Amino acid sequence: MIRVLVLFLLLIAGVVVGPMLAGHQGYVLIQTDNYNVETSVTGLVIMAIVLFVALFIVEWILRRLFRTGARTRRWFSGRKRSKARKQTKEALVKLAEGDHQQAEKLLTRHADHAEQPVVNYLLAAEAAQQRGDSFRTNQYLERAAEIADRDQLPVDITRVRIQLAQGEIHAARHGVDNLVGQAPRHPEVLRLAEQAYLRSGAYDALLEIIPSMAKIHLYDEPHLQALREQAYVGLMNEAMAKEGSDGLKRWWKDQKRKTRHDATLQVAMVENLIACDDHDMAQEVLLDGLKRHFDERLVLLMPRLKSGNPEQLEKVLRQQIKQNGATPLLSSTLGQLLMKHGEWQAASECFRAALAVRPDGHDYAWLADTLDKLHKPDEAAQLRREGLLLTLQRPDV
């Protein structure tokens, strides 16, 4: 635009000034070694204007040519982007259908021209992993990492997810540790960390990320509590596997009071101590738990105990019966303990009380055993038949 304005001004100047200089055109001499160029001032001005116009026309032609080339390139590029967009949509449908081979082809065909090339290659990597093609999976991940440049988080997340799916637990654990360091509150990072830590037995690391899960409300509190208990049970089992009962008791004493008062952990602790044949410590943990809160799981473990002080268990059961009533579970459990001491009459009364509330095959059998000891074989045989019929009945659908 500026050039056109300058050219227009020169032409106006020529029109206005030309006649004024018509009688005073002057003389211009351009001399070289071999040539002499002679012209008037007006002629020189006209030649300059013509030269300027010629240069302007050449420039306009060249600009049009280059602009046409750029338009052509943009057209081809736009066509590829349009194809990539269409193929990406088709690939997502194929992924939903489970056609991973076709999805992989569509995702990678024009991936470099897609709106999000990194996403295309990451989805292609997961599709290749579903087909079991490790080579192409790694190839797509490497290409995605090249394109992503500094934003490697999506690539690393996908890599860990694929490693977990392929069973590469140790590699996934290493990748998860790095991810937790980079994005400690990223939801998907925490989900992957949960899987990696559980599958690799890294229970301490799992306990460390649970507060972050709670802060971002990744799971509700019951789920977090179950996850917390699972981690503690895992640590408990590790201590028992390394040092047996001594290691288990040492680990238990090192825990916070809140942990030791958790009913689920108390149940697991009692079961492990029974497995280690440490019945006295198992009874101590069980009774401590029942004093703080009633839990049927602890009551169910009582008959398995072989401690030297069974009277304590019977005393606690009677106290629970006074507080909660003669429930079938409490009555049956007390009857089993009395059977161990040969108190057949008292045991039979407990089993009758339990059966009066609800029929149970085990209680029928135990009551029959006590009646045999009390020299009542006919009634014992009748009860065994009733218990057998009960076990043969099909449950209601």
C-alpha positions in Angstrom: 0.0 0.0 0.0 2.8 2.4 0.8 4.6 1.6 -2.4 1.4 2.4 -4.4 1.1 5.7 -2.6 4.7 6.6 -3.3 4.3 5.7 -7.0 1.1 7.8 -7.2 2.9 10.8 -5.6 5.8 10.4 -8.2 3.3 10.4 -11.0 1.6 13.5 -9.7 5.0 15.2 -9.3 5.9 14.3 -12.9 2.6 15.7 -14.2 2.9 19.0 -12.2 6.7 19.5 -12.4 7.2 18.2 -15.9 5.7 21.2 -17.8 7.6 23.6 -15.5 10.8 22.0 -16.5 9.9 21.7 -20.2 12.1 24.6 -21.2 14.7 23.8 -18.6 15.3 20.1 -18.9 19.0 20.2 -18.1 21.6 17.7 -19.1 22.7 14.4 -17.5 25.8 12.5 -18.5 26.7 9.0 -17.3 30.1 8.1 -18.4 31.9 4.6 -18.1 35.1 3.2 -19.6 33.4 2.2 -22.9 30.0 4.0 -22.9 28.6 7.4 -22.4 24.9 7.8 -21.6 23.4 11.2 -22.2 19.9 12.2 -21.3 17.8 15.1 -19.9 16.8 15.4 -16.3 13.2 14.8 -17.3 14.1 11.6 -19.2 16.1 10.3 -16.2 13.1 10.9 -13.9 10.8 9.1 -16.3 13.2 6.2 -16.6 13.4 6.0 -12.8 9.6 5.9 -12.5 9.3 3.2 -15.2 12.0 1.2 -13.4 10.2 1.5 -10.1 6.9 0.4 -11.7 8.6 -2.6 -13.3 10.1 -3.6 -10.0 6.7 -3.2 -8.3 5.1 -5.5 -11.0 7.8 -8.1 -10.6 7.4 -8.1 -6.9 3.6 -8.4 -7.2 4.0 -11.4 -9.5 6.5 -13.1 -7.2 4.3 -12.5 -4.2 1.3 -14.0 -6.0 3.4 -17.1 -6.9 4.7 -17.7 -3.4 1.2 -17.0 -2.0 -0.2 -19.6 -4.3 2.4 -22.1 -3.1 1.6 -21.4 0.5 -2.1 -21.8 -0.3 -1.4 -25.1 -1.9 0.6 -26.3 1.0 -2.1 -25.2 3.4 -4.7 -27.0 1.3 -2.8 -30.3 1.4 -2.1 -29.8 5.1 -5.7 -29.1 5.8 -6.7 -32.1 3.9 -4.4 -34.3 6.0 -5.7 -32.7 9.2 -9.3 -33.4 8.1 -8.4 -37.0 7.3 -6.7 -37.4 10.7 -9.7 -36.0 12.5 -12.1 -38.3 10.7 -9.8 -41.4 11.3 -9.4 -40.5 14.9 -13.2 -40.5 15.4 -13.4 -43.9 13.6 -10.6 -45.3 15.7 -12.4 -44.3 19.0 -15.4 -46.3 17.8 -13.2 -49.3 17.0 -11.7 -49.1 20.4 -15.1 -49.1 22.0 -15.9 -52.2 19.9 -12.8 -53.9 20.9 -11.3 -54.0 17.4 -7.8 -53.0 18.5 -6.0 -53.9 15.3 -8.2 -51.6 13.2 -8.1 -48.9 15.9 -4.3 -48.9 15.9 -4.2 -48.5 12.1 -6.6 -45.6 12.1 -4.9 -43.8 15.0 -1.4 -43.9 13.4 -2.2 -43.4 9.7 -2.2 -39.5 9.9 -1.2 -39.2 13.6 1.3 -36.4 13.0 -1.5 -34.2 11.5 -4.0 -35.0 14.3 -5.2 -32.3 16.6 -3.4 -34.1 19.5 -0.7 -36.3 18.0 0.5 -37.5 21.5 -3.0 -38.8 22.3 -3.2 -40.7 19.0 0.1 -42.4 19.7 -0.7 -43.2 23.3 -4.1 -44.7 22.3 -2.3 -46.7 19.6 0.2 -48.0 22.2 -2.6 -49.2 24.4 -4.3 -50.8 21.3 -1.1 -52.6 20.4 -0.7 -53.8 24.0 -4.2 -55.3 23.8 -3.0 -57.2 20.8 0.1 -58.4 22.6 2.5 -56.5 20.3 5.2 -55.3 22.6 7.4 -54.0 19.9 4.8 -51.6 18.4 3.7 -50.6 21.9 7.2 -49.4 22.7 7.5 -47.8 19.3 4.4 -45.7 19.8 5.4 -44.7 23.3 8.8 -43.5 22.1 7.1 -41.5 19.3 4.7 -40.0 21.8 7.6 -39.0 24.1 9.4 -37.3 21.2 6.3 -35.2 20.3 5.4 -34.5 23.9 8.7 -32.7 24.5 8.6 -31.4 28.1 5.0 -32.6 28.9 5.9 -36.2 29.6 3.3 -36.9 32.3 0.7 -38.4 29.9 3.3 -40.6 28.3 4.7 -41.8 31.7 1.1 -42.6 32.9 0.3 -44.6 29.8 3.6 -46.5 30.1 3.0 -47.5 33.7 -0.6 -48.5 32.8 0.7 -50.7 30.0 3.4 -52.2 32.3 0.8 -53.2 34.8 -1.4 -54.7 32.1 1.6 -56.7 30.9 2.6 -57.9 34.4 5.8 -55.9 34.5 5.3 -55.1 38.2 8.8 -54.0 39.1 9.1 -51.7 36.1 5.7 -50.3 36.9 6.7 -49.8 40.6 9.7 -47.8 39.5 7.6 -45.7 37.1 5.0 -45.1 39.7 7.6 -43.9 42.2 8.7 -41.2 39.7 5.1 -40.2 38.9 4.2 -39.8 42.6 7.2 -37.5 42.9 6.1 -35.4 39.9 2.3 -35.3 40.6 1.6 -36.5 44.1 -2.1 -35.6 43.9 -2.9 -36.6 40.3 -5.9 -39.0 40.4 -4.7 -41.4 37.8 -1.2 -41.5 39.2 -2.7 -42.4 42.6 -4.9 -45.1 41.1 -1.9 -46.6 39.3 0.2 -46.3 42.5 -2.4 -48.2 44.4 -2.3 -51.1 41.9 1.5 -51.1 41.7 2.0 -51.0 45.4 -0.5 -53.7 46.2 0.8 -56.0 43.5 4.4 -55.5 44.5 3.7 -55.7 48.3 4.9 -52.1 48.9 2.5 -51.6 51.8 4.5 -48.8 53.5 4.4 -46.8 50.2 0.7 -47.5 49.9 0.0 -46.1 53.4 2.0 -42.9 52.5 -0.3 -42.1 49.5 -3.6 -42.7 51.3 -3.7 -39.2 52.8 -3.3 -37.7 49.3 -6.2 -39.9 48.1 -8.3 -38.5 51.0 -7.4 -34.9 50.2 -8.5 -35.1 46.6 -11.6 -37.3 47.5 -10.4 -40.0 45.2 -12.4 -42.6 47.1 -15.0 -42.5 49.9 -13.9 -43.2 53.5 -15.0 -46.8 53.6 -12.9 -47.6 50.6 -9.9 -45.8 52.1 -10.4 -47.6 55.4 -10.5 -50.9 53.6 -7.3 -50.0 51.7 -5.6 -48.9 54.9 -6.5 -52.2 56.6 -5.3 -54.2 53.6 -1.9 -52.4 53.8 -1.6 -53.1 57.5 -2.6 -56.8 57.1 0.1 -57.0 54.4 2.7 -55.6 56.7 1.5 -57.9 59.4 2.0 -60.9 57.1 5.4 -59.7 56.2 6.5 -59.5 59.8 5.1 -63.0 60.5 6.9 -64.4 57.4 10.2 -63.0 58.5 10.3 -63.6 62.2 7.2 -65.7 63.1 5.3 -64.9 66.3 8.0 -62.8 67.8 8.2 -60.5 64.8 4.4 -60.3 64.7 4.2 -59.3 68.4 7.0 -56.8 68.0 5.3 -55.2 64.9 1.9 -55.1 66.8 3.4 -53.3 69.7 5.1 -50.7 67.4 1.8 -49.7 65.9 -0.2 -46.6 67.1 -3.1 -47.2 69.5 -5.6 -46.3 66.8 -4.2 -49.1 64.6 -4.2 -51.7 67.4 -7.9 -50.8 68.2 -9.0 -51.5 64.6 -11.4 -54.5 64.7 -10.4 -55.8 61.3 -6.7 -55.7 62.2 -7.4 -57.4 65.6 -9.2 -60.2 63.8 -6.2 -60.6 61.4 -3.8 -60.5 64.3 -5.6 -63.2 66.2 -5.8 -65.4 63.1 -2.0 -65.0 62.5 -1.1 -65.7 66.1 -3.3 -68.8 66.1 -1.4 -69.9 62.9 1.9 -69.3 64.8 0.5 -71.4 67.7 0.8 -68.4 70.1 -2.7 -68.9 71.6 -2.0 -66.9 74.8 -1.1 -63.7 72.9 -4.0 -64.4 70.5 -6.4 -64.5 73.5 -5.0 -61.3 74.9 -5.6 -59.4 71.6 -9.1 -61.0 71.3 -10.2 -60.1 74.8 -8.8 -56.6 74.4 -10.8 -56.1 71.3 -14.1 -57.4 72.8 -13.7 -55.1 75.8 -13.6 -52.1 73.5 -16.2 -53.1 70.9 -18.3 -56.1 70.2 -17.4 -57.8 66.9 -18.8 -61.1 65.8 -15.6 -62.0 63.9 -13.7 -62.1 67.2 -16.4 -64.2 68.8 -16.1 -66.7 66.0 -12.4 -67.1 66.7 -12.9 -68.1 70.4 -13.4 -71.9 69.8 -10.1 -72.0 67.9 -8.1 -70.8 70.9 -6.1 -73.3 73.0 -5.0 -71.0 75.8 -4.3 -72.0 79.4 -7.0 -69.7 80.7 -10.3 -70.6 79.1 -12.3 -69.3 82.0 -11.6 -65.7 80.9 -13.3 -66.4 77.5 -16.3 -67.9 79.2 -16.6 -64.9 81.5 -16.4 -62.5 78.6 -19.1 -64.4 76.7 -21.5 -64.4 79.7 -20.9 -60.7 80.0 -21.7 -60.2 76.3 -24.9 -62.3 76.7 -26.0 -60.0 79.6 -25.3 -56.9 77.5 -26.5 -58.1 74.0 -28.9 -60.9 74.9 -28.6 -64.6 74.2 -27.9 -64.4 70.5 -27.4 -67.6 68.6 -23.8 -66.8 68.0 -23.0 -66.1 71.7 -25.0 -69.1 72.9 -23.4 -71.5 70.3 -19.9 -70.2 71.1 -20.3 -70.6 74.8 -21.6 -74.1 74.2 -18.5 -75.0 72.2 -16.2 -73.7 75.0 -18.1 -75.7 77.6 -17.8 -78.8 75.5 -14.0 -78.6 75.7 -14.3 -78.7 79.5 -16.7 -81.6 79.6 -19.6 -79.5 80.9 -22.1 -81.4 78.8 -25.3 -80.4 80.4 -24.5 -76.6 80.4 -23.3 -76.9 76.8 -26.5 -78.7 75.7 -28.5 -75.9 77.2 -26.5 -73.3 75.2 -27.0 -75.2 71.9 -30.8 -75.5 72.6 -31.0 -71.8 73.2 -29.2 -71.1 69.9 -31.4 -73.5 67.9 -34.5 -72.0 69.5 -33.7 -68.8 67.6 -32.4 -70.2 64.4 -31.7 -73.7 63.0 -28.1 -74.5 62.2 -26.5 -77.7 61.1 -23.4 -77.3 63.3 -25.5 -76.6 66.4 -27.6 -79.7 65.7 -24.4 -81.8 65.5 -22.8 -80.3 68.6 -26.1 -80.7 70.6 -26.2 -84.4 69.5 -22.7 -84.9 70.7 -23.5 -83.5 74.1 -26.6 -85.7 74.4 -24.5 -88.7 73.6 -22.3 -87.8 76.6 -25.5 -87.4 78.7 -26.6 -90.9 77.6 -29.5 -89.8 75.4 -28.8 -91.6 72.2 -32.3 -91.6 70.8 -32.7 -87.8 71.0 -29.1 -87.4 69.7 -30.0 -89.6 66.6 -33.1 -87.5 66.0 -31.2 -84.3 66.2 -28.6 -85.6 63.7 -31.4 -86.5 61.3 -32.8 -83.0 61.6 -29.4 -81.4 61.1 -28.8 -83.6 58.0 -32.2 -82.6 56.5 -31.4 -79.0 57.1 -28.1 -79.2 55.2 -29.8 -81.0 52.3 -32.4 -78.3 51.9 -31.9 -76.1 48.9 -31.6 -72.4 49.8 -34.4 -70.1 48.6 -33.6 -68.5 45.2 
